[in-house]
Amino acid sequence: MLTVDQYEYIRIAHRVYGKGIRQIARDTGHSRNTIKKALRGEYSGYKSREYQPYPVLSPHIHIIDRWLKGDKERPKKQRHTAVRVYNRLRYEHEYEGSESTVRRYVRDARIRLGIDMPDVFIPLDPQLGLEAEVDWGTCHAILAGEYVKLKLFCMRSKGSGKHFVQCFPCERQQALFEGHILAFSFFGGVLPVLIYDNLTTAVQKILRGKERKLQESFEKFRAYYNFTPRFCNPGQGHEKGGVEGLVGYARRNYMVPVPEADSLEQLNRHLLEQCIAYGDHRMAGREKMVNELYEEEKQHLLPPPQVPFSNVEPRSGKVDKYSTVIIDKNRYSVPTRYAGLKVQVILKVDHVDIYHGSSKIASHPRLYGNNKWQLNPLHYLELISRRPQAFESARPIRQWREVWPECLERLFKRFCQKQGHTRGTKDFIKVLMLFKEHDEADVINAVEDAVASNVSSSEAVAHILLNAITPKDTSVLPLDNWQTLPSPDLSVYGQIGGAV
Protein backbone atom coordinates (compact mmCIF):
# COMPACT_ATOMS: atom_id res chain seq x y z
CA MET A 1 0.00 0.00 0.00
CA LEU A 2 1.31 3.41 -0.98
CA THR A 3 1.67 6.18 1.54
CA VAL A 4 0.67 9.72 0.63
CA ASP A 5 4.35 10.73 0.38
CA GLN A 6 5.11 7.86 -2.01
CA TYR A 7 2.01 8.65 -4.09
CA GLU A 8 3.15 12.28 -4.36
CA TYR A 9 6.74 11.27 -5.31
CA ILE A 10 5.53 8.97 -8.11
CA ARG A 11 3.29 11.59 -9.68
CA ILE A 12 5.90 14.39 -9.45
CA ALA A 13 8.61 12.14 -10.87
CA HIS A 14 6.47 11.23 -13.86
CA ARG A 15 4.51 14.42 -14.51
CA VAL A 16 7.12 17.05 -13.59
CA TYR A 17 10.45 15.36 -14.29
CA GLY A 18 9.29 13.02 -17.05
CA LYS A 19 10.63 9.80 -15.55
CA GLY A 20 9.32 6.56 -17.00
CA ILE A 21 7.30 3.92 -15.18
CA ARG A 22 10.15 1.39 -15.28
CA GLN A 23 12.64 3.88 -13.76
CA ILE A 24 10.20 4.96 -11.00
CA ALA A 25 9.57 1.32 -10.17
CA ARG A 26 13.36 0.78 -9.77
CA ASP A 27 13.66 3.93 -7.58
CA THR A 28 10.74 3.13 -5.26
CA GLY A 29 10.72 -0.65 -5.24
CA HIS A 30 7.01 -0.77 -6.14
CA SER A 31 5.70 -2.84 -9.04
CA ARG A 32 4.92 -1.24 -12.37
CA ASN A 33 1.22 -2.00 -11.89
CA THR A 34 1.28 -0.04 -8.61
CA ILE A 35 3.01 2.87 -10.38
CA LYS A 36 0.36 2.81 -13.13
CA LYS A 37 -2.49 2.87 -10.59
CA ALA A 38 -0.94 5.88 -8.83
CA LEU A 39 -0.65 7.73 -12.11
CA ARG A 40 -4.18 6.85 -13.24
CA GLY A 41 -6.24 8.19 -10.33
CA GLU A 42 -6.51 9.87 -6.94
CA TYR A 43 -4.93 8.51 -3.82
CA SER A 44 -7.36 6.02 -2.29
CA GLY A 45 -5.35 4.63 0.59
CA TYR A 46 -6.23 1.25 2.06
CA LYS A 47 -9.02 -0.70 0.40
CA SER A 48 -10.47 -3.54 2.43
CA ARG A 49 -10.87 -6.90 0.85
CA GLU A 50 -14.30 -7.97 -0.25
CA TYR A 51 -13.60 -11.38 1.23
CA GLN A 52 -11.35 -12.04 4.21
CA PRO A 53 -9.78 -15.51 4.10
CA TYR A 54 -9.00 -17.38 7.31
CA PRO A 55 -6.28 -19.85 6.28
CA VAL A 56 -5.46 -21.02 9.84
CA LEU A 57 -8.97 -20.71 11.28
CA SER A 58 -10.83 -22.29 8.34
CA PRO A 59 -10.78 -25.87 9.73
CA HIS A 60 -12.47 -24.61 12.90
CA ILE A 61 -15.11 -22.30 11.44
CA HIS A 62 -17.90 -24.91 11.51
CA ILE A 63 -17.14 -25.53 15.21
CA ILE A 64 -17.43 -21.82 16.04
CA ASP A 65 -20.71 -21.55 14.13
CA ARG A 66 -22.12 -24.52 16.04
CA TRP A 67 -21.19 -22.96 19.38
CA LEU A 68 -22.68 -19.60 18.46
CA LYS A 69 -25.93 -21.15 17.17
CA GLY A 70 -26.23 -23.07 20.43
CA ASP A 71 -25.95 -19.81 22.34
CA LYS A 72 -29.38 -18.79 21.05
CA GLU A 73 -30.92 -21.20 23.57
CA ARG A 74 -28.65 -20.15 26.43
CA PRO A 75 -29.04 -17.34 28.99
CA LYS A 76 -27.58 -14.07 27.74
CA LYS A 77 -25.03 -13.90 30.53
CA GLN A 78 -23.77 -17.42 29.82
CA ARG A 79 -22.98 -17.22 26.10
CA HIS A 80 -19.64 -17.53 24.35
CA THR A 81 -17.46 -14.47 24.21
CA ALA A 82 -14.76 -14.21 21.55
CA VAL A 83 -12.14 -14.84 24.24
CA ARG A 84 -13.94 -17.95 25.40
CA VAL A 85 -14.16 -19.22 21.80
CA TYR A 86 -10.42 -18.63 21.35
CA ASN A 87 -9.51 -20.44 24.58
CA ARG A 88 -11.71 -23.43 23.74
CA LEU A 89 -10.17 -23.71 20.28
CA ARG A 90 -6.69 -23.68 21.78
CA TYR A 91 -7.28 -26.26 24.50
CA GLU A 92 -9.89 -28.47 22.85
CA HIS A 93 -8.99 -28.30 19.15
CA GLU A 94 -5.28 -27.34 19.11
CA TYR A 95 -5.82 -24.04 17.30
CA GLU A 96 -2.53 -22.21 16.75
CA GLY A 97 -3.74 -18.97 15.20
CA SER A 98 -4.08 -15.51 16.79
CA GLU A 99 -6.81 -14.27 19.10
CA SER A 100 -7.47 -11.23 16.90
CA THR A 101 -8.42 -13.50 13.99
CA VAL A 102 -10.94 -15.30 16.20
CA ARG A 103 -12.36 -12.01 17.42
CA ARG A 104 -12.79 -10.75 13.88
CA TYR A 105 -14.54 -13.92 12.73
CA VAL A 106 -16.83 -14.11 15.80
CA ARG A 107 -17.91 -10.50 15.26
CA ASP A 108 -18.83 -11.18 11.63
CA ALA A 109 -20.46 -14.54 12.43
CA ARG A 110 -22.75 -13.05 15.06
CA ILE A 111 -24.07 -10.54 12.53
CA ARG A 112 -24.52 -13.28 9.92
CA LEU A 113 -26.29 -15.61 12.37
CA GLY A 114 -28.39 -12.85 13.97
CA ILE A 115 -27.00 -13.37 17.47
CA ASP A 116 -26.74 -10.53 20.02
CA MET A 117 -27.65 -7.92 17.46
CA PRO A 118 -27.37 -4.34 18.81
CA ASP A 119 -30.66 -2.80 19.90
CA VAL A 120 -32.12 -0.17 17.63
CA PHE A 121 -34.55 2.34 19.10
CA ILE A 122 -37.27 4.45 17.55
CA PRO A 123 -36.96 8.19 18.24
CA LEU A 124 -40.05 9.25 20.17
CA ASP A 125 -41.86 12.51 20.77
CA PRO A 126 -44.09 11.76 23.80
CA GLN A 127 -47.43 13.49 24.20
CA LEU A 128 -47.60 16.02 27.02
CA GLY A 129 -49.61 15.03 30.06
CA LEU A 130 -50.19 11.41 29.07
CA GLU A 131 -47.53 9.12 30.51
CA ALA A 132 -45.08 8.91 33.38
CA GLU A 133 -42.54 6.25 34.31
CA VAL A 134 -41.92 4.88 37.81
CA ASP A 135 -38.90 3.02 39.14
CA TRP A 136 -36.82 2.29 42.24
CA GLY A 137 -33.08 2.76 42.71
CA THR A 138 -30.58 2.20 45.51
CA CYS A 139 -28.39 4.82 47.18
CA HIS A 140 -26.58 5.55 50.44
CA ALA A 141 -26.64 8.48 52.84
CA ILE A 142 -25.44 9.46 56.29
CA LEU A 143 -28.41 10.04 58.61
CA ALA A 144 -27.78 11.25 62.16
CA GLY A 145 -24.17 10.11 61.77
CA GLU A 146 -25.06 6.59 60.57
CA TYR A 147 -24.22 5.29 57.08
CA VAL A 148 -27.45 3.77 55.76
CA LYS A 149 -28.75 2.16 52.58
CA LEU A 150 -31.86 3.78 51.12
CA LYS A 151 -34.25 3.31 48.22
CA LEU A 152 -34.85 6.05 45.65
CA PHE A 153 -38.43 6.40 44.44
CA CYS A 154 -38.44 8.08 41.02
CA MET A 155 -41.35 9.26 38.87
CA ARG A 156 -40.71 11.06 35.58
CA SER A 157 -43.11 12.60 33.09
CA LYS A 158 -42.31 11.36 29.58
CA GLY A 159 -43.75 14.51 28.03
CA SER A 160 -42.15 17.36 29.96
CA GLY A 161 -39.28 15.48 31.62
CA LYS A 162 -40.23 16.90 35.02
CA HIS A 163 -39.33 14.43 37.73
CA PHE A 164 -39.84 13.65 41.39
CA VAL A 165 -37.29 11.84 43.60
CA GLN A 166 -37.55 10.86 47.26
CA CYS A 167 -35.77 8.41 49.58
CA PHE A 168 -37.45 5.63 51.55
CA PRO A 169 -36.02 3.02 53.89
CA CYS A 170 -37.51 0.17 51.80
CA GLU A 171 -39.41 -0.77 48.62
CA ARG A 172 -42.48 -2.17 50.36
CA GLN A 173 -45.95 -1.52 49.03
CA GLN A 174 -46.67 1.23 51.55
CA ALA A 175 -43.51 3.03 50.42
CA LEU A 176 -44.61 2.62 46.79
CA PHE A 177 -48.00 4.15 47.57
CA GLU A 178 -46.46 6.96 49.64
CA GLY A 179 -44.11 7.80 46.79
CA HIS A 180 -47.07 8.06 44.40
CA ILE A 181 -49.08 10.24 46.80
CA LEU A 182 -46.16 12.65 47.26
CA ALA A 183 -45.42 12.67 43.52
CA PHE A 184 -49.05 13.47 42.61
CA SER A 185 -48.92 16.36 45.06
CA PHE A 186 -45.63 17.55 43.52
CA PHE A 187 -46.99 17.39 39.95
CA GLY A 188 -50.31 18.96 40.98
CA GLY A 189 -52.25 16.13 39.35
CA VAL A 190 -52.21 12.54 38.16
CA LEU A 191 -50.72 11.48 34.84
CA PRO A 192 -53.26 9.13 33.20
CA VAL A 193 -50.80 6.33 32.34
CA LEU A 194 -47.98 5.09 34.60
CA ILE A 195 -45.34 2.67 33.30
CA TYR A 196 -43.65 0.13 35.62
CA ASP A 197 -41.41 -2.88 35.81
CA ASN A 198 -43.22 -6.00 36.98
CA LEU A 199 -42.98 -5.02 40.66
CA THR A 200 -44.11 -7.72 43.08
CA THR A 201 -45.76 -4.96 45.13
CA ALA A 202 -48.01 -4.25 42.13
CA VAL A 203 -48.11 -7.46 40.05
CA GLN A 204 -49.28 -10.73 41.52
CA LYS A 205 -48.84 -12.77 38.34
CA ILE A 206 -47.53 -12.13 34.81
CA LEU A 207 -49.98 -13.47 32.23
CA ARG A 208 -49.62 -13.86 28.49
CA GLY A 209 -48.66 -10.76 26.54
CA LYS A 210 -49.39 -7.51 28.36
CA GLU A 211 -51.95 -8.98 30.74
CA ARG A 212 -51.17 -8.85 34.46
CA LYS A 213 -52.97 -10.01 37.57
CA LEU A 214 -52.53 -7.12 40.00
CA GLN A 215 -52.18 -7.18 43.76
CA GLU A 216 -55.56 -6.42 45.31
CA SER A 217 -54.30 -3.45 47.34
CA PHE A 218 -52.56 -1.97 44.26
CA GLU A 219 -55.80 -2.40 42.31
CA LYS A 220 -57.62 -0.37 44.97
CA PHE A 221 -54.92 2.30 44.94
CA ARG A 222 -54.98 2.80 41.16
CA ALA A 223 -58.79 2.81 41.18
CA TYR A 224 -58.72 5.60 43.79
CA TYR A 225 -56.45 7.79 41.63
CA ASN A 226 -57.90 6.58 38.29
CA PHE A 227 -54.61 6.03 36.45
CA THR A 228 -53.89 3.16 34.07
CA PRO A 229 -50.82 1.04 34.87
CA ARG A 230 -48.73 -0.36 32.04
CA PHE A 231 -46.00 -2.91 32.63
CA CYS A 232 -42.82 -3.60 30.65
CA ASN A 233 -42.07 -6.96 29.12
CA PRO A 234 -40.05 -9.11 31.55
CA GLY A 235 -36.38 -8.19 31.44
CA GLN A 236 -37.00 -5.20 29.16
CA GLY A 237 -36.33 -2.27 31.49
CA HIS A 238 -35.30 -0.11 28.52
CA GLU A 239 -39.01 0.18 27.68
CA LYS A 240 -39.08 2.83 30.41
CA GLY A 241 -35.63 4.17 29.65
CA GLY A 242 -36.42 7.72 30.77
CA VAL A 243 -36.85 6.84 34.43
CA GLU A 244 -34.02 4.28 34.23
CA GLY A 245 -31.81 7.20 33.25
CA LEU A 246 -33.32 9.35 36.01
CA VAL A 247 -32.28 6.82 38.67
CA GLY A 248 -28.66 7.10 37.57
CA TYR A 249 -28.90 10.88 37.12
CA ALA A 250 -30.32 11.39 40.62
CA ARG A 251 -27.71 9.13 42.16
CA ARG A 252 -24.81 10.88 40.40
CA ASN A 253 -26.05 14.45 40.86
CA TYR A 254 -28.26 14.52 43.96
CA MET A 255 -26.40 11.94 46.05
CA VAL A 256 -22.77 12.86 45.28
CA PRO A 257 -20.99 13.47 47.53
CA VAL A 258 -22.83 11.13 49.90
CA PRO A 259 -25.31 13.50 51.59
CA GLU A 260 -25.40 14.00 55.33
CA ALA A 261 -28.63 14.91 57.13
CA ASP A 262 -30.07 14.81 60.62
CA SER A 263 -33.07 12.81 59.42
CA LEU A 264 -34.68 11.24 56.39
CA GLU A 265 -37.15 14.14 56.27
CA GLN A 266 -34.30 16.65 56.00
CA LEU A 267 -32.68 14.61 53.22
CA ASN A 268 -35.95 14.46 51.28
CA ARG A 269 -36.39 18.23 51.57
CA HIS A 270 -32.98 18.58 49.93
CA LEU A 271 -34.02 16.20 47.13
CA LEU A 272 -37.25 18.14 46.60
CA GLU A 273 -35.26 21.36 46.15
CA GLN A 274 -33.11 19.61 43.54
CA CYS A 275 -36.20 18.40 41.66
CA ILE A 276 -37.63 21.92 41.61
CA ALA A 277 -34.33 23.36 40.38
CA TYR A 278 -34.27 20.82 37.53
CA GLY A 279 -37.23 22.66 36.03
CA ASP A 280 -34.81 25.27 34.66
CA HIS A 281 -32.98 22.57 32.71
CA ARG A 282 -33.39 22.00 28.98
CA MET A 283 -33.13 18.40 27.86
CA ALA A 284 -31.20 17.40 24.75
CA GLY A 285 -33.34 17.65 21.63
CA ARG A 286 -35.94 19.93 23.24
CA GLU A 287 -36.45 23.58 22.41
CA LYS A 288 -38.16 24.50 25.70
CA MET A 289 -37.19 24.27 29.34
CA VAL A 290 -38.67 21.53 31.51
CA ASN A 291 -40.86 24.00 33.41
CA GLU A 292 -42.16 25.53 30.17
CA LEU A 293 -43.21 22.10 28.93
CA TYR A 294 -44.68 21.29 32.33
CA GLU A 295 -46.87 24.42 32.29
CA GLU A 296 -48.38 23.14 29.03
CA GLU A 297 -48.66 19.66 30.49
CA LYS A 298 -50.54 20.59 33.68
CA GLN A 299 -53.84 21.18 31.89
CA HIS A 300 -53.87 17.54 30.75
CA LEU A 301 -53.38 15.99 34.22
CA LEU A 302 -56.20 14.29 36.10
CA PRO A 303 -57.17 16.29 39.22
CA PRO A 304 -56.06 14.60 42.46
CA PRO A 305 -58.76 13.46 44.93
CA GLN A 306 -59.69 16.04 47.55
CA VAL A 307 -58.73 13.55 50.28
CA PRO A 308 -55.40 11.70 49.76
CA PHE A 309 -55.37 7.91 49.89
CA SER A 310 -55.24 6.62 53.46
CA ASN A 311 -51.90 4.89 53.27
CA VAL A 312 -52.06 3.04 56.59
CA GLU A 313 -52.06 -0.63 57.46
CA PRO A 314 -54.05 -1.70 60.53
CA ARG A 315 -52.80 -4.60 62.61
CA SER A 316 -53.76 -6.22 65.88
CA GLY A 317 -51.34 -7.46 68.49
CA LYS A 318 -50.78 -8.33 72.12
CA VAL A 319 -48.35 -6.79 74.57
CA ASP A 320 -45.84 -9.40 75.73
CA LYS A 321 -43.98 -9.82 79.02
CA TYR A 322 -41.34 -7.29 77.92
CA SER A 323 -44.09 -4.68 77.44
CA THR A 324 -43.51 -4.72 73.69
CA VAL A 325 -45.63 -5.43 70.64
CA ILE A 326 -44.03 -7.50 67.86
CA ILE A 327 -44.68 -6.09 64.37
CA ASP A 328 -42.90 -7.45 61.27
CA LYS A 329 -40.34 -9.22 63.51
CA ASN A 330 -39.46 -5.98 65.35
CA ARG A 331 -40.48 -4.87 68.85
CA TYR A 332 -42.11 -1.61 69.92
CA SER A 333 -42.59 -0.69 73.59
CA VAL A 334 -45.73 0.46 75.42
CA PRO A 335 -46.17 1.51 79.08
CA THR A 336 -45.73 -1.52 81.35
CA ARG A 337 -49.29 -1.31 82.73
CA TYR A 338 -50.60 -2.60 79.39
CA ALA A 339 -48.60 -5.86 79.54
CA GLY A 340 -50.76 -8.83 78.50
CA LEU A 341 -53.48 -6.69 76.88
CA LYS A 342 -54.58 -6.70 73.25
CA VAL A 343 -53.81 -3.56 71.23
CA GLN A 344 -54.44 -2.15 67.78
CA VAL A 345 -51.54 -0.97 65.63
CA ILE A 346 -51.63 1.57 62.81
CA LEU A 347 -48.63 1.18 60.49
CA LYS A 348 -47.43 4.10 58.38
CA VAL A 349 -44.39 4.18 56.13
CA ASP A 350 -42.28 5.95 58.73
CA HIS A 351 -44.31 5.64 61.90
CA VAL A 352 -46.06 3.15 64.19
CA ASP A 353 -48.96 4.18 66.43
CA ILE A 354 -50.28 1.77 69.08
CA TYR A 355 -53.78 2.06 70.56
CA HIS A 356 -55.62 0.44 73.45
CA GLY A 357 -59.28 1.05 72.83
CA SER A 358 -59.53 4.60 71.55
CA SER A 359 -56.45 5.85 73.42
CA LYS A 360 -53.03 6.12 71.78
CA ILE A 361 -50.58 4.58 74.22
CA ALA A 362 -47.37 4.68 72.18
CA SER A 363 -45.88 6.15 69.02
CA HIS A 364 -42.55 5.14 67.46
CA PRO A 365 -40.47 5.62 64.30
CA ARG A 366 -40.93 2.52 62.17
CA LEU A 367 -38.15 -0.05 62.07
CA TYR A 368 -37.10 -2.07 59.03
CA GLY A 369 -35.13 -5.27 59.22
CA ASN A 370 -35.44 -8.04 61.78
CA ASN A 371 -35.06 -8.42 65.55
CA LYS A 372 -34.75 -4.70 66.31
CA TRP A 373 -36.09 -3.05 69.47
CA GLN A 374 -37.68 0.40 69.54
CA LEU A 375 -37.96 1.14 73.27
CA ASN A 376 -39.15 4.30 74.95
CA PRO A 377 -37.34 4.36 78.34
CA LEU A 378 -40.14 6.41 79.88
CA HIS A 379 -42.42 3.37 79.49
CA TYR A 380 -40.23 1.39 81.94
CA LEU A 381 -39.27 3.94 84.61
CA GLU A 382 -42.01 3.00 87.11
CA LEU A 383 -41.08 -0.67 86.88
CA ILE A 384 -37.34 0.07 87.15
CA SER A 385 -37.94 2.30 90.20
CA ARG A 386 -39.29 -0.78 92.00
CA ARG A 387 -36.29 -2.80 90.85
CA PRO A 388 -33.36 -0.33 90.97
CA GLN A 389 -30.76 -3.11 90.75
CA ALA A 390 -31.85 -3.60 87.10
CA PHE A 391 -31.13 0.03 86.20
CA GLU A 392 -27.60 -0.53 84.90
CA SER A 393 -28.52 -3.52 82.69
CA ALA A 394 -32.01 -2.49 81.52
CA ARG A 395 -32.01 -2.36 77.71
CA PRO A 396 -34.11 0.85 77.45
CA ILE A 397 -31.83 2.64 79.92
CA ARG A 398 -28.66 1.40 78.21
CA GLN A 399 -29.95 2.65 74.84
CA TRP A 400 -30.92 5.99 76.37
CA ARG A 401 -27.56 6.45 78.09
CA GLU A 402 -25.81 6.19 74.71
CA VAL A 403 -27.45 9.44 73.59
CA TRP A 404 -28.44 11.39 76.66
CA PRO A 405 -26.41 14.52 77.60
CA GLU A 406 -23.40 14.36 79.89
CA CYS A 407 -25.13 16.38 82.60
CA LEU A 408 -27.46 13.43 83.34
CA GLU A 409 -24.51 11.09 83.75
CA ARG A 410 -22.78 13.52 86.11
CA LEU A 411 -25.97 13.97 88.15
CA PHE A 412 -26.42 10.20 88.44
CA LYS A 413 -22.87 9.76 89.75
CA ARG A 414 -23.38 12.53 92.32
CA PHE A 415 -26.64 10.96 93.56
CA CYS A 416 -24.86 7.60 94.03
CA GLN A 417 -21.94 9.25 95.84
CA LYS A 418 -24.16 11.23 98.23
CA GLN A 419 -26.98 8.72 98.84
CA GLY A 420 -25.43 5.33 98.10
CA HIS A 421 -25.93 3.35 94.90
CA THR A 422 -29.44 1.93 95.57
CA ARG A 423 -31.03 5.04 97.06
CA GLY A 424 -29.20 7.29 94.63
CA THR A 425 -30.46 5.21 91.68
CA LYS A 426 -34.08 5.34 92.91
CA ASP A 427 -33.84 9.08 93.46
CA PHE A 428 -32.26 9.60 90.04
CA ILE A 429 -35.14 7.69 88.41
CA LYS A 430 -37.46 10.35 89.88
CA VAL A 431 -35.46 12.94 87.93
CA LEU A 432 -35.89 10.89 84.75
CA MET A 433 -39.63 10.77 85.36
CA LEU A 434 -39.71 14.55 84.97
CA PHE A 435 -39.32 13.92 81.19
CA LYS A 436 -42.83 12.42 81.19
CA GLU A 437 -44.58 15.66 82.11
CA HIS A 438 -42.19 18.40 81.03
CA ASP A 439 -40.43 19.50 77.88
CA GLU A 440 -37.11 17.74 77.34
CA ALA A 441 -35.16 20.98 76.88
CA ASP A 442 -36.56 22.40 80.15
CA VAL A 443 -35.56 19.28 82.10
CA ILE A 444 -32.05 19.28 80.62
CA ASN A 445 -31.62 22.96 81.54
CA ALA A 446 -32.76 22.23 85.09
CA VAL A 447 -30.34 19.29 85.37
CA GLU A 448 -27.46 21.45 84.12
CA ASP A 449 -28.30 24.09 86.75
CA ALA A 450 -28.52 21.37 89.41
CA VAL A 451 -25.10 20.00 88.48
CA ALA A 452 -23.61 23.50 88.57
CA SER A 453 -25.18 24.06 92.02
CA ASN A 454 -23.96 20.72 93.45
CA VAL A 455 -27.53 19.54 93.98
CA SER A 456 -27.88 15.91 95.09
CA SER A 457 -31.63 15.21 95.41
CA SER A 458 -34.55 14.87 92.99
CA GLU A 459 -36.65 17.33 95.02
CA ALA A 460 -34.07 20.05 94.43
CA VAL A 461 -33.97 19.33 90.69
CA ALA A 462 -37.78 19.46 90.54
CA HIS A 463 -37.74 22.77 92.43
CA ILE A 464 -35.23 24.25 89.97
CA LEU A 465 -37.36 23.04 87.04
CA LEU A 466 -40.64 24.40 88.39
CA ASN A 467 -39.03 27.69 89.33
CA ALA A 468 -37.64 28.02 85.80
CA ILE A 469 -40.88 27.26 83.97
CA THR A 470 -43.32 29.06 86.31
CA PRO A 471 -44.17 32.46 84.83
CA LYS A 472 -43.08 35.33 87.04
CA ASP A 473 -45.47 38.18 87.88
CA THR A 474 -43.41 41.13 86.67
CA SER A 475 -46.24 43.65 86.63
CA VAL A 476 -45.41 47.05 88.24
CA LEU A 477 -48.02 49.34 89.77
CA PRO A 478 -47.99 52.84 88.27
CA LEU A 479 -46.65 55.56 90.57
CA ASP A 480 -48.65 58.37 89.03
CA ASN A 481 -50.27 60.62 91.70
CA TRP A 482 -48.67 58.68 94.53
CA GLN A 483 -48.94 61.77 96.75
CA THR A 484 -52.75 61.50 96.74
CA LEU A 485 -52.79 57.94 98.11
CA PRO A 486 -54.33 57.84 101.70
CA SER A 487 -51.92 57.36 104.61
CA PRO A 488 -52.13 54.02 106.43
CA ASP A 489 -54.02 53.83 109.75
CA LEU A 490 -51.29 52.87 112.22
CA SER A 491 -53.70 52.46 115.14
CA VAL A 492 -54.62 48.99 113.98
CA TYR A 493 -51.22 47.74 115.02
CA GLY A 494 -52.00 48.62 118.63
CA GLN A 495 -55.34 46.83 118.39
CA ILE A 496 -53.63 43.74 117.05
CA GLY A 497 -51.13 43.80 119.90
CA GLY A 498 -53.90 44.13 122.44
CA ALA A 499 -55.80 41.24 120.95
CA VAL A 500 -52.72 39.06 121.20
PyMOL commands that set and color helices and strands:
alter all, ss='L'
color gray80, all
select helices_A, chain A and resi 4-15+21-28+32-40+58-73+76-78+82-93+99-113+173-187+216-225+237-253+264-280+290-300+336-338+377-379+381-386+388-390+395-401+406-419+421-437+440-452+458-469+482-484+491-499
alter helices_A, ss='H'
color red, helices_A
select strands_A, chain A and resi 131-143+146-157+163-168+193-196+203-206+212-214+228-231+260-261+313-318+324-327+330-333+342-347+351-356+359-365+373-374
alter strands_A, ss='S'
color yellow, strands_A
deselect
rebuild
show_as cartoon
